């Protein structure tokens, strides 16, 4: 069974499983299935608004697809999440990515 099938099976039994949802989104992103990845990231942060990595990886997926305005919006949401949860490392990473957009 491939990773996508395994993760989908976990999510069928436990739809709110953040680890499986994040893993599925990352697997789709790695395969270049942008829309599927973004749908999973969207569900992840809807179910778990404090899952900071979900915002950051969604922003990276959007940036790779050259959807810069959407990527900036996800970064803004992720930075708010990082502030709310006290995740300074993630906040710095997202600020750096946002600054890269300004340099382009």
N, C-alpha and C positions, 0 to 999 in steps of 0.2 A: 504494500500500500504506500502511495507517495505521501509526502508531507501534507499537501493540501487536503487529501482525503482523510488523513489521520486527524488533522486539526478540525475539519468540518464535522467529523464524527464526535469529537470532544464537545464541540459547540452545539451539536444536536442534543446532547445529554445535559449540557450546562451552558446555555446561551450567554450568560453573563461572565464567563470565564475570561478574565482580562488577558492572562498569559497566552491562551490559545487564540484569542481574537487578534492580539498584537502579532503573534507568530504567523497567523494566516495573512494578515496585511503585509508583513515583511516578505513572506514567500511570494505573494502576488507582485509586490514591488520589484523583487529580484528577478522575476520572470518577465518584467516589462508590462504587466497587466495593470496599467495605471488606474483605470476606472474601478476595477475590482479592489485594488489596494486602497484607494481613497474611500470606497464604500465601507470597507472594514475599519479603517482608521476613524471614519465618521461615527460608526456604531460604537467603537471603543470609547471615544471621548464622550459620546452621549451617555453611555452606561457608567463610565468612570471618568468624570470631569477632572479628576486630579492625577490622571495618568499622563504625566508630562511628556514622556517619550513619544506618545501617540501624536501629539501636536508637532513635535520636532520632525519626526519621520514623515508625517503627512506633508509638512512644508518642504522637506527634501524631495519627496516624490513629485510634488507640484513643480518645484524648481527644475527638476530634471525634465519635466514635460513642458518647460518654458511657459508655465502658467504663473508668472511672477506675482501678479496682483493677489491671486489666491494664496500663494505661498507666504506673502507678507502678512496677509490676514491670519493665517494659521500660526505664524510666528508670534504675532501680537497676542493671540489667544493663549499660546503656549507660554509666553513670557508672563502673562498674568497668572497662569497656573503655577509656574515656577515660583513666582513671588508669594502666591497664596500658600504654597506647600513648603516654602523655605529651601527650594532646590537651587542653590546658587550656581552650581556647576552647569546645570541645564540652562539657567538664565544667561550665563556668560556665553555658552555655545550658540544660543538663539540670537543674542545680541550681535555676536560676530557674524552670523549668517545674514542678519538684517543689514548690517553695515556693508557686506559684500554687494548687496543689491544697490546700495547708494554709490558704490565705486564703479558700477558698470555703466 
